[in-house]
Amino acid sequence: MTNFGEIRPLKINKLINKLQNNIEKHQKNVDKKIYWFVIGTSPFRRSSNGVEVFSDLIDNLKVEGKILSSHEEGKYSYKGVQKIYQNRNMLVVDFGGGSTEITKYEDDFLVESINFGTSDIRNIIGSQPVSKKKIKSSSDFIKYKLNNSNLLKNTEEVVFCGGTARNYFQLINNGEALDRSTISKQKSSKLETTINELSKSKIKKLKRLDFINPYRAEVLLPGLLIMNALIQNFGYSSFKLSPVGLREGFAESLI
C-alpha cells in the first residue's frame, strides 16, 4: 500500500496478469469451461481504494468475486480445516499480509480479527538477515496485538492454516508438501530453532528454494514470528498445521 493507504495500481496490474495467466493455463487442460471465483481479503478491506480496485480486477478477468468480511474469512478458514479434522476444542488461526483471524466454534462461529499480518511484521524487521533486537521488537509488537484475545486464553489446541503453515512444513521436511488429508502436529521448540536459523540467513537463500515462491519467501519469517509469539504468549508446547483452510472452506459454500 501507499502512505495514503491505497493499493498501488502497479500491484493490481501484476496481480491481474498473473491470475489471467493461471486461468488460461488451467483452461487449456480441460474441455469444459472452468468456473472461477475470486475472493478478496484484508488488503482490500484495509485500503481506501480496495472496493474500487477489486471491482476493476474481476471486470478485467471476467469472473465473479467478493471481498470477504473478517468474520467470513475466519469462518471459512475454520470450515476448511474442519473438512479433514474435527475437534470442538480447536482454535483455527489464519493470517495473511494484513490481518490475523482467530476462530472457534461454540454453537456458532466466534471470530476475532486483529488488524495486523505478515506485511506489518516485515516492515518492522526488514529483510534478512535480522538482528536479535528486531526479532524481539517484532515479538513484543505481536504479543501486544494478541494480548486482548479472549479466544486464545480459553482453548486447548491451536491449528494454523494458510501459506505460512504449508511453507513451514515444507521447509523443515526438505520440500515435502503437507498431505492434503492430514493435520500435522509440531513441537514449539522446532519452530524456535527454525526462526533462529532463518533470521541469520540471507533472503536469497530462501528464494532459491523451488517450493517457495519469491513473495512467500519474503513473508515466511514474519509469519513464523507470529506463530511463535502466539504459542509463547499463551503457553502451548505444541501446535498443528493444516494443508487446507480458507480456499477449501469457501469453495464448499459455492456448491
Backbone as a ProteinNet text record, in pm:
[ID]
protein_1_A
[PRIMARY]
MTNFGEIRPLKINKLINKLQNNIEKHQKNVDKKIYWFVIGTSPFRRSSNGVEVFSDLIDNLKVEGKILSSHEEGKYSYKGVQKIYQNRNMLVVDFGGGSTEITKYEDDFLVESINFGTSDIRNIIGSQPVSKKKIKSSSDFIKYKLNNSNLLKNTEEVVFCGGTARNYFQLINNGEALDRSTISKQKSSKLETTINELSKSKIKKLKRLDFINPYRAEVLLPGLLIMNALIQNFGYSSFKLSPVGLREGFAESLI
[TERTIARY]
83.4	0	87.5	29.6	98.8	86.8	153.3	144.3	4.9	-78.5	-215.6	-314.7	-262.7	-349.2	-416.8	-356.6	-413.7	-333.1	-401.4	-332.3	-273.4	-146.3	-78.3	-132.3	-162.3	-211.3	-117.3	14.1	111.5	95.5	68.6	48	-74.6	-182.1	-305	-285.2	-215.2	-189.7	-108.8	-9.7	70.2	-16.6	-105.7	-194.4	-290.3	-345.5	-437.4	-366.5	-245.6	-170.7	-139.5	-101.6	-68.7	-191.3	-303.3	-426.3	-475.9	-464.2	-507	-425.1	-295.4	-208.6	-246.7	-278.9	-319.9	-451.4	-545.6	-675.6	-657.5	-578.9	-555.5	-481.2	-385.3	-306.5	-395.2	-482.2	-567.9	-678.4	-727.8	-836.1	-789.4	-662.1	-608	-613.1	-612.9	-604.6	-739.9	-848.5	-982.6	-1070.8	-1167.9	-1260.7	-1373.8	-1421.3	-1532.8	-1483.6	-1561	-1521.8	-1517.2	-1407	-1388.7	-1457.6	-1527.7	-1591.9	-1493.7	-1462.9	-1366.9	-1437.6	-1396.1	-1450	-1333.2	-1314.3	-1201.5	-1249.8	-1173.9	-1208.5	-1101.2	-1147.4	-1057.3	-1055.8	-939.7	-927.9	-881.1	-801.8	-771.4	-712.6	-622.1	-570	-679.8	-781.3	-892.1	-984.3	-993.3	-1074.2	-1005.2	-872.7	-798.1	-769.6	-755.1	-714.3	-832.7	-802	-907.1	-967.7	-892	-943.2	-967.8	-980	-992.6	-1112.3	-1229.3	-1351.5	-1338.7	-1284	-1269.5	-1174	-1055.6	-957.1	-1000.3	-1074.2	-1123.5	-1227.1	-1310.7	-1409.5	-1340.1	-1233.5	-1156.2	-1093.8	-1046.6	-981.8	-1077.4	-1195.7	-1288.3	-1346.6	-1358.3	-1403.9	-1301.7	-1173.8	-1068.3	-1058.1	-1075.3	-1064.9	-1192.8	-1303.2	-1434.5	-1476.4	-1464	-1504.1	-1590.1	-1647	-1720.1	-1624.1	-1662.6	-1575	-1644.1	-1577.7	-1634.8	-1523.6	-1533.1	-1443.1	-1506.8	-1438	-1492.3	-1479	-1575.5	-1562.2	-1463.6	-1412.9	-1320.3	-1388	-1517.2	-1590.9	-1601.9	-1631.9	-1640.3	-1504.7	-1399.7	-1265.4	-1231.3	-1259.8	-1234	-1321.5	-1448.5	-1542.7	-1503.8	-1472	-1437.3	-1302.8	-1209.9	-1082.9	-1109.2	-1195.3	-1230.3	-1298.9	-1394.6	-1467.8	-1376.8	-1274.2	-1178.4	-1101.4	-1051.9	-980.2	-1072	-1196.1	-1294.2	-1322.5	-1293	-1315.2	-1226.4	-1108.9	-1017.9	-989.7	-1036.8	-1006.3	-1119.4	-1178	-1288.6	-1249.1	-1245.4	-1218.9	-1289.3	-1390.2	-1469.3	-1387.4	-1274.3	-1192	-1078.9	-1072.6	-960.7	-986.9	-877.7	-879.4	-804.8	-864.9	-801.6	-749.3	-621.3	-557.7	-508.6	-552.6	-509.9	-467.8	-347.1	-302.2	-246.2	-277.8	-226.1	-139.3	-133.3	-49.5	-98.8	-232.5	-285.2	-373.5	-403.9	-488.8	-463.5	-504.5	-494.8	-633.6	-687	-818.9	-804.8	-870.3	-868.4	-1012.5	-1036.3	-1173.6	-1195.3	-1308.5	-1351.2	-1499.5	-1543.7	-1685.7	-1748.8	-1849.7	-1927.6	-2074.4	-2141	-2278.4	-2286.5	-2188.8	-2175.8	-2027.7	-1991.8	-1852.1	-1816.9	-1716.2	-1665.3	-1534.6	-1530.9	-1413.3	-1359	-1229.1	-1157.2	-1064.4	-1077.9	-990.9	-902.1	-771.2	-675.2	-605.2	-598.5	-556.8	-404.7	-342.7	-200.7	-173.1	-66	-31.8	115.5	150.5	291.5	357.1	282.2	340.4	379.1	297.6	328.3	455.6	470.9	589.7	713.2	698.6	813	859.1	765	802.2	884	865.3	940.3	1080.2	1090.3	1220.1	1304.7	1241.1	1316	1352.8	1454.4	1494.9	1594.9	1608	1702.6	1845	1945	1934.9	1878	1828.3	1759.7	1828.7	1849.9	1915.1	1822.7	1882.9	1805.5	1717.1	1766.8	1689.7	1560.1	1567	1446.4	1352.1	1409.1	1325.9	1246.4	1313.7	1245.6	1139.5	1171.2	1074.5	948.8	967.4	852.8	771.1	839.7	769.8	689.9	747.6	676.8	553.2	566.4	453.4	341.9	378.3	278.3	206.2	282.9	222.1	128	165.8	79	-52.3	-43.2	-162	-253.8	-192.7	-270.1	-321.2	-273	-297.1	-444.6	-525.7	-667.5	-755.4	-694	-772	-827.5	-959	-1022.3	-1021.1	-1028	-1031.5	-900.1	-787.3	-657.2	-635.6	-701.9	-684.7	-768.5	-860.6	-953.9	-966.5	-855	-858.6	-751.1	-771.8	-679.1	-581.9	-620.9	-541.4	-545.7	-429.8	-420.7	-382.3	-456.9	-427.9	-402.2	-284.3	-252.3	-281	-342.6	-363.1	-313.9	-307.7	-261.1	-121.1	-69.9	57.3	176.5	183.1	296.6	300.6	184.5	178.2	229.8	184.6	226.5	375.8	422.7	564.4	656.3	612	692.9	713.4	605.9	617	715.5	705.3	796.6	941.4	961.1	1096.1	1165.4	1093.6	1155	1150.7	1090.5	1083.2	1140.5	1241.8	1315.9	1226.9	1125	1040.3	916.5	905.2	787.4	663.2	556.5	433.6	349.2	270.1	175	74.5	46.9	-57.4	-191	-262.9	-386.2	-497.9	-481.2	-586.8	-544	-429.5	-373.5	-332.9	-366.4	-318.3	-184.6	-87.4	46.1	74.6	110.3	144.9	292.2	320.8	457.7	495.9	626.1	677.4	715.7	685.6	717.5	868.1	946.3	1092	1151.7	1096.2	1144.7	1118.4	1006.4	973.1	1074.3	1109.5	1207.4	1343	1383.9	1511.2	1510.1	1398.9	1386.1	1392.6	1326	1328.9	1470.9	1542.9	1681.1	1769.3	1749.9	1828.3	1793.2	1665	1621	1666.5	1662	1697.8	1844.6	1928.3	2070.9	2107.2	2015.2	2045.7	1994.3	2052.5	2009.4	1883	1799.2	1672.7	1696.2	1809.1	1840.2	1841.6	1890.1	1897.4	1757.6	1663.9	1526.4	1458.5	1487.4	1424.9	1473.8	1587.4	1639.3	1567.3	1489	1415	1298.7	1287.1	1186	1043.7	1027.9	892.9	833.4	907.4	855.6	869	755.7	766.2	826.7	881.5	953.9	874.7	743.8	665.1	655.1	626.5	615.3	746.9	857.3	988.4	1005.2	956.6	969.8	892.2	781.2	695.7	695.1	781.9	783.8	831.6	944.9	994.4	895	837.8	735.4	619.1	577	468.2	504.9	626.9	672.2	685.1	722.6	730.3	592.3	489.7	352.5	314	340.3	309.1	379.5	507.7	587.8	544.6	516.3	473.1	340.2	251.1	120.9	139.7	223.6	248	312.7	413.6	484.3	394.7	320.1	238.3	129.1	79.6	-32.1	5.9	136.7	187.5	160.3	155.4	135.2	269.9	279	403.1	406.8	289.4	281.7	168.4	163.1	57.9	38.9	-60.3	-86.3	-92.3	-55.8	-57.1	-161.3	-237.6	-337.9	-302.2	-315.6	-288.9	-404.9	-519.3	-638.2	-690	-771.3	-822.5	-923.3	-892.9	-987.9	-1041.8	-954.2	-999.7	-1096.4	-1059	-1140.8	-1274.1	-1270.7	-1393	-1488	-1432.9	-1518.7	-1570.7	-1484.5	-1526.5	-1646.7	-1648.8	-1761	-1891.8	-1882.4	-2002.6	-2064.3	-1986	-2035.7	-2109.8	-2096.7	-2158.5	-2307.2
-119.9	0	125.8	236.6	364.7	422.1	536	603.1	656.6	661.6	710.2	594.7	472.5	357.6	305.5	330.3	282	164.8	75.5	-31.6	27.3	0	57	-5.2	79.3	28.2	-74.9	-53.9	-147.5	-286.5	-292.3	-420.4	-492.5	-416	-475.7	-525.8	-447.4	-489.3	-618.3	-629	-752.2	-869.8	-844	-949.3	-994.9	-899.2	-932.6	-1019.2	-979.1	-1056.1	-1197.4	-1208.5	-1340.1	-1430	-1374.8	-1453.4	-1492	-1400.4	-1429.1	-1542.8	-1540.8	-1648.5	-1782.5	-1780.7	-1904.7	-1957.7	-1866.4	-1906.5	-1971.9	-1907.4	-1961.1	-2094.2	-2105.5	-2228	-2346.1	-2326.3	-2435.6	-2467	-2363.9	-2386.3	-2470.5	-2459.4	-2536.4	-2686.4	-2725.5	-2867.8	-2937.2	-2861	-2921.9	-2869.3	-2951	-2911.7	-2824.6	-2855.1	-2781.6	-2650.6	-2544.4	-2413.1	-2417.1	-2366.2	-2363.6	-2240.6	-2262	-2151.3	-2095	-1966.2	-1901.6	-1801.5	-1798.9	-1703.3	-1649.4	-1517.8	-1454.7	-1397.5	-1426.2	-1368.1	-1267.8	-1155.8	-1053.3	-1059.1	-1033.6	-1039.8	-904.8	-908.3	-786.5	-669.7	-691.7	-575	-492.1	-560	-487.9	-425	-485.3	-425.7	-304.1	-310.9	-206.2	-83	-102.4	8.7	98.7	225.5	323	302.2	239.1	216	68	-10.8	-155.6	-201.1	-144.5	-184.5	-152.2	-35.7	8.6	-81.2	-109.5	-189.2	-335.3	-384.6	-522.7	-534.8	-433.2	-431.6	-431.5	-351.8	-349.1	-485.5	-551.1	-681.5	-785.2	-798.6	-901.5	-865.7	-734.2	-692.2	-730.6	-707.6	-741.8	-891.7	-968.1	-1113.5	-1178.3	-1100.6	-1151.7	-1271.9	-1255.4	-1359.3	-1296.7	-1381.8	-1332.8	-1320.5	-1241.9	-1225.6	-1153.5	-1155.2	-1092.6	-1060.5	-944.5	-913.2	-968.6	-1061.9	-1123.6	-1031.5	-1038.4	-970.1	-1050.6	-990.8	-1062.6	-1183.8	-1171.8	-1284	-1397.6	-1364.6	-1468.2	-1535.1	-1455.1	-1509.6	-1611.8	-1577.6	-1670.8	-1794.4	-1774.2	-1886.5	-1985.7	-1936.6	-2027.5	-2095.9	-2029.1	-2094.2	-2211.6	-2188.7	-2295	-2411.1	-2378.8	-2482.9	-2562	-2495.2	-2566	-2668.7	-2627.7	-2720.2	-2833	-2798.1	-2894.5	-3007.3	-2984.5	-3087.3	-3209.2	-3188.2	-3300.9	-3327.4	-3238.8	-3254.6	-3195.7	-3278.4	-3233.2	-3239	-3122.7	-3113	-2988	-3006.1	-2892.2	-2795	-2841.1	-2755.7	-2685.3	-2703.1	-2643	-2496.2	-2424.7	-2285	-2280	-2221.1	-2210.7	-2068.4	-2057.6	-1927	-1916.9	-1812.6	-1788.3	-1642.8	-1619.1	-1480.7	-1459.4	-1342.7	-1305.7	-1182.1	-1103.6	-984.6	-876.1	-865.4	-750.8	-779.8	-906	-935.1	-1076.2	-1097.9	-1229.8	-1266.7	-1379.8	-1426.1	-1545.8	-1535.9	-1640.6	-1688.3	-1817.7	-1866.9	-1991.8	-1992.5	-2108.4	-2131.8	-2255.5	-2284.3	-2328.3	-2253	-2287.3	-2257.3	-2350.6	-2334.3	-2236.9	-2150.7	-2060.8	-2025.8	-1961.9	-1925.8	-1798.5	-1808.1	-1692.6	-1650.7	-1529.4	-1484.1	-1355.3	-1357.7	-1235.8	-1200.9	-1081.2	-1036.1	-924	-947.3	-849.9	-783.3	-652.3	-572.8	-566.6	-681.8	-687.7	-822.5	-828.2	-952.4	-956.8	-1045.1	-1065.8	-942.2	-863.9	-742.6	-641.7	-632.3	-540.7	-583.6	-714.6	-764.4	-746.8	-766.5	-746.8	-600.7	-508.3	-366.5	-337.3	-418.1	-399.4	-458.6	-580.3	-649.3	-621.8	-575.1	-553.3	-685	-683.2	-804	-885.1	-1010	-1098.9	-1075.1	-1097.9	-1143.5	-1035.9	-1081.8	-992.1	-997.3	-881.6	-875.6	-926.5	-968.1	-1014.5	-903.8	-779.5	-665.1	-648.4	-663.5	-650.7	-768.9	-887.4	-1004.1	-980.5	-928.9	-901	-792.4	-687.2	-579	-631	-717	-772.4	-863.4	-945.7	-1035.6	-957.4	-849.9	-765.1	-702.2	-659.2	-598.8	-700.8	-822.4	-927.7	-962.4	-979.8	-1013.9	-904.3	-778.8	-666.3	-673.8	-705.4	-714.4	-829.4	-938.9	-1059	-1057.7	-966.7	-970.1	-963.7	-898.1	-882.7	-994.6	-1095.9	-1207.2	-1294	-1307.2	-1395	-1540.3	-1561.4	-1697.4	-1769.9	-1699.1	-1762.2	-1803.8	-1736.2	-1766.3	-1885.7	-1929.2	-2033.7	-2144	-2205	-2313.5	-2416	-2537.3	-2646.7	-2671.4	-2634.2	-2672.6	-2564.9	-2534.7	-2434.5	-2501.2	-2468.8	-2518.5	-2398.8	-2394.4	-2288.2	-2336.8	-2250.9	-2283.5	-2165.7	-2185.5	-2078.5	-2104.6	-2008.5	-2024.3	-2044.3	-1969.8	-1984.5	-2124.5	-2178	-2312.3	-2416.6	-2406	-2503.6	-2490.6	-2366.7	-2346.1	-2386.9	-2366.8	-2408.6	-2559.3	-2633	-2779.1	-2821.1	-2757.4	-2790.6	-2758.2	-2644.9	-2602.1	-2701.4	-2754.2	-2845.1	-2990.9	-3014.8	-3151	-3159.8	-3076.5	-3082.3	-3073.6	-2987.5	-2962.8	-3050	-3149.4	-3236.6	-3157.5	-3170.1	-3094.7	-3166.2	-3087.5	-3143.9	-3230.9	-3348.2	-3435.2	-3361.7	-3355.1	-3275.7	-3329.3	-3446.7	-3504.4	-3521	-3462.2	-3487.7	-3359.7	-3352.9	-3247.5	-3291.4	-3199.5	-3234.5	-3168.2	-3250.3	-3198.3	-3159.3	-3042.9	-2990.3	-2947.6	-2957.2	-2911.4	-2763.9	-2690.9	-2548	-2523.9	-2615.5	-2598.6	-2600.1	-2679.2	-2685.5	-2553.3	-2492	-2363	-2256.7	-2253.9	-2157	-2176.4	-2301.4	-2331.9	-2281.7	-2303.1	-2261.1	-2109.6	-2038.7	-1892.3	-1842.5	-1903.7	-1865.2	-1883.3	-1993.7	-2020.8	-1924.4	-1899.8	-1809.5	-1666.1	-1622.9	-1484.2	-1454.9	-1559.7	-1542.3	-1556.4	-1610.3	-1635.9	-1524.4	-1514.5	-1413.6	-1459.6	-1362.6	-1394.2	-1463.8	-1437.2	-1500.5	-1652.2	-1702.1	-1846.8	-1907	-1839.5	-1886.9	-1880.5	-1774.7	-1757.5	-1860.5	-1921.7	-2023.5	-2157.5	-2173.6	-2297.7	-2302.8	-2411.1	-2416.3	-2437.6	-2471.4	-2495.2	-2372.9	-2260.5	-2136.4	-2025.7	-1963.2	-1855.9	-1730.3	-1639.3	-1522.4	-1439.1	-1420.2	-1341.4	-1414.2	-1543.1	-1620.8	-1622.7	-1622.8	-1621.3	-1494.1	-1381.1	-1252.8	-1248.6	-1321.4	-1311.8	-1439.2	-1536.7	-1660.4	-1636.1	-1568.8	-1540.8	-1456.3	-1348.1	-1274.1	-1363.1	-1455.9	-1546.9	-1639.5	-1690.7	-1779.3	-1704.3	-1577.1	-1495.4	-1476.4	-1462.4	-1451.9	-1582.4	-1694.7	-1824.6	-1842.6	-1809.6	-1832.4	-1742	-1616.3	-1523.2	-1568.9	-1615.7	-1664.2	-1786.2	-1879.1	-2001.5	-1971	-1884.6	-1849.5	-1773.4	-1677.7	-1591	-1667.1	-1775.2	-1848.2	-1989.3	-2018.3	-2138.4	-2271.5	-2274.9	-2402	-2470.9	-2599.4	-2674.2	-2735.5	-2741.2	-2794.3	-2725.3	-2746.5	-2687.3	-2776.6	-2746.7	-2828	-2741.5	-2802.9	-2736.4	-2803.1	-2720.4	-2773	-2739.1	-2836.1	-2808.5	-2737.1	-2731.5	-2669	-2560.3	-2471.1	-2361.4	-2277.7	-2148.8	-2052	-2093	-2124.3	-2157.2	-2275.4	-2380.7	-2501	-2477.7	-2399.2	-2369	-2284.6	-2185.9	-2100.1	-2176.5	-2258.7	-2335.1	-2422.7	-2479.3	-2565.2	-2486.6	-2357.8	-2274.2	-2244.3	-2263	-2235.1	-2354.1	-2469.5	-2591.6	-2594.4
0	0	0	-46.7	-42.6	97.8	120.6	250.8	278.6	174.7	189.3	205.9	226.3	248.6	123.8	7.9	-117.8	-172.6	-243.5	-314.1	-441.5	-464.5	-581.2	-711	-811.9	-941.3	-1003.3	-988.5	-1044.3	-984	-853.6	-785.9	-841.7	-862.5	-914.6	-1057.1	-1139.3	-1277.1	-1282	-1192.9	-1186	-1143.2	-1045.7	-996.8	-1106.7	-1180.8	-1290.3	-1393.9	-1432	-1532.4	-1483.2	-1355.8	-1300.1	-1295.1	-1248.9	-1241.4	-1380.8	-1475.5	-1612.3	-1672.2	-1648.4	-1697.2	-1635.5	-1506.2	-1438.6	-1493.2	-1517.1	-1571.9	-1708.9	-1793.8	-1928.8	-1923.8	-1834.1	-1820.7	-1782	-1684	-1638.6	-1738.4	-1807.1	-1902.7	-2020.9	-2056.7	-2170	-2146	-2019.7	-1986	-1977.5	-1991.7	-1982.9	-2095.8	-2134.4	-2241.8	-2188.9	-2069.1	-2010.6	-1950.4	-1966.2	-1913.1	-1760.4	-1703.4	-1558	-1499.6	-1388.8	-1318.4	-1216.5	-1227.6	-1137.7	-1047.2	-921.8	-826.1	-743.6	-746.1	-677	-544	-437.2	-307.7	-265.1	-210.9	-159	-7.4	52.4	198.3	254.2	359.8	436.6	356.3	258.1	185.5	119.3	69.7	6	109.5	227.8	335.5	394.8	410.1	479.8	392.8	264.2	177	141.1	120.4	89.7	-48.5	-139.8	-275.4	-302.1	-193.3	-207	-288.6	-262.1	-333.4	-482.2	-510.5	-649.9	-728.3	-671.5	-746	-754.9	-655.2	-662.6	-773.8	-786.5	-895.4	-1031.7	-1044.4	-1169.3	-1197	-1092.5	-1107.1	-1163.9	-1104.6	-1153	-1290.5	-1318.8	-1451.6	-1558.5	-1529.4	-1624.8	-1647.9	-1542.2	-1553.2	-1604.4	-1602.4	-1644.5	-1559.6	-1429	-1334.5	-1225.8	-1141.3	-1024.9	-907.4	-807.9	-692.6	-578.7	-463.5	-344	-245.5	-181.1	-70.2	57	121.2	241.8	362.1	451.2	579.9	664.8	770.7	857.7	921.7	952	1010.2	910.2	785.4	681.7	660.4	662	641.2	749.5	874.7	983.6	975.9	945.7	938.4	830.2	711	601.6	624.8	691	726.1	819.3	918.6	1013.6	941.1	853.3	781.6	689.5	634.5	551.8	632.5	749.4	837.7	883.5	910.8	961.4	861.6	736.3	634.5	659	720.7	742.8	890.2	977.9	1120	1203.7	1290.4	1374.1	1521.4	1583.4	1726.7	1777.8	1858.1	1905.8	1990.2	2041.8	2128	2053.7	1922	1849	1816.9	1802.3	1759.1	1626.2	1525	1393.9	1375.7	1342	1322.1	1178.7	1109.9	971.8	960.9	912.6	898.1	758.7	704.5	573.7	587.3	480.5	482.4	574.6	591.4	664.4	783.3	810.5	926.4	976.9	1101.7	1164	1214.7	1165.7	1207.7	1301.5	1416.1	1518.5	1535.2	1512.9	1505.9	1589.9	1659.8	1736.8	1710	1731.8	1710.8	1842.2	1886.4	2005.1	1974.9	1910.2	1861.5	1743.6	1731.2	1617.3	1604.3	1493	1471.3	1546.9	1632.5	1705.9	1640.5	1588.8	1513.5	1573.9	1602.7	1640.5	1524.8	1472.6	1363.6	1417.3	1410.8	1462	1345.1	1349.9	1234.7	1218.3	1195.4	1160.8	1095.6	1014.9	947.8	912	819.8	785.9	724.9	648.7	589.1	695.7	800.6	910.9	983.4	1003.6	1073.2	985.4	856.6	767.2	769.9	783.6	792.8	918.5	1022.3	1147	1136.3	1081.6	1082.4	958.5	848.3	725.2	659.2	575.9	504.7	586.6	552.2	621.1	571	660.2	799.4	892.1	1008.6	1101.4	1238	1298.1	1428.7	1538.9	1650.2	1764.9	1820.6	1811.3	1860.2	1782.1	1648.9	1565.8	1585.4	1606.5	1634.8	1762.6	1865.1	1992.2	1976	1899.8	1877.9	1810.2	1709.8	1638.7	1729.5	1810.7	1902.8	2006.8	2058.6	2156.2	2092.4	1966.8	1894.7	1876	1834.8	1811.1	1941.4	2048.6	2177.8	2225	2199.8	2235.3	2156.8	2028.6	1943.7	1985.3	2029.6	2063.9	2207.5	2287.6	2432.1	2470	2389.3	2423.4	2368.8	2308.8	2254.9	2367.4	2372	2470.5	2424	2294.5	2241.1	2267.3	2252.6	2273.2	2418.4	2509.5	2651.7	2696.1	2611.9	2652.8	2548.6	2515.8	2417.8	2449.6	2399.2	2426.9	2312.7	2191.8	2075.6	1968.4	1910.1	1804.8	1672.8	1567.6	1432.9	1342.8	1279.8	1185.2	1043.3	963	822.3	737.8	607.1	518.5	466.3	388.4	319.8	411.2	522.1	613.6	673.4	711.6	769.8	671.1	546.3	443.8	413.5	399.4	367.2	481.5	604.7	719.3	717.9	692.3	686.6	577.6	460.1	351	387.1	453.5	487.8	580.7	677.8	774.8	728.5	610.8	557.2	415.7	389.5	262.1	138.3	145.4	29.5	20.1	107	104.2	144.3	67.2	94.7	199.8	270.4	365.6	291.5	344.1	288.9	297.2	186	179.6	269.2	323.6	406.8	552.6	588.2	721.2	793.8	921.8	1010.2	1067.9	1074.2	1122.7	1257.1	1357.7	1489.9	1493.4	1552.1	1556.7	1697.8	1727.1	1856.3	1848.5	1953.6	1957.9	1952.2	2010.2	2013.1	1872.5	1783	1645	1573.4	1601.1	1540.5	1582.8	1710.6	1759.7	1692.4	1673.8	1607.5	1463.5	1394.4	1254.1	1242	1332.4	1332.9	1352.3	1443.8	1470.9	1347.3	1277.1	1156.1	1043.4	1024.5	917	941.1	1065.4	1096.7	1066.6	1064.4	1038.1	890.5	810.2	668.8	578.8	460.8	364.2	292.4	255.3	189.6	54.9	-8.7	-137.8	-125.9	-12.9	8.2	10.3	75.3	83.2	-53	-129.4	-260.2	-362.9	-335.2	-427.3	-413.3	-307.4	-288	-386	-461.4	-567.3	-515.6	-386.6	-335.4	-264.7	-260.8	-202.8	-306.1	-342	-441.6	-378.2	-458.4	-405.8	-305.3	-329.9	-234	-100.6	-105	18.5	95.6	22.6	88.2	171.9	120.1	189.2	320.4	327	446.8	530.7	497	575	718.2	734.7	869.4	949.4	892.7	967.1	1010.5	923.7	959.4	1073.4	1069.9	1176.7	1309.2	1301.9	1423.5	1485.7	1401.8	1453.2	1522.8	1457.1	1516.2	1650.1	1653.9	1774.3	1889.7	1859.7	1964.1	2024.7	1938.6	1986.5	2077.5	2034	2110.8	2245.1	2243.2	2367.2	2464.3	2411.8	2495.6	2568.9	2505.2	2565.4	2608.9	2609.2	2674.6	2607.9	2474.4	2405	2381.5	2415.9	2393.6	2253.3	2188.7	2052.8	1978.7	1848.7	1765.4	1644.3	1563.1	1444.8	1319.2	1207	1076.7	987.5	917.7	826	681.3	589.6	448.6	379.3	446	387.8	480.8	423.8	504	429.4	411.6	355.8	219.1	125.5	-10.7	-10.9	62.7	64.1	134.6	242.3	313.4	231.4	159.9	76.8	-44.9	-105.2	-224	-192.4	-73.6	-34.6	-28.7	7.4	17.4	-119.5	-226.3	-360.9	-422.2	-357.4	-412.7	-380
[MASK]
+++++++++++++++++++++++++++++++++++++++++++++++++++++++++++++++++++++++++++++++++++++++++++++++++++++++++++++++++++++++++++++++++++++++++++++++++++++++++++++++++++++++++++++++++++++++++++++++++++++++++++++++++++++++++++++++++++++++++++++++++++++++++++++++

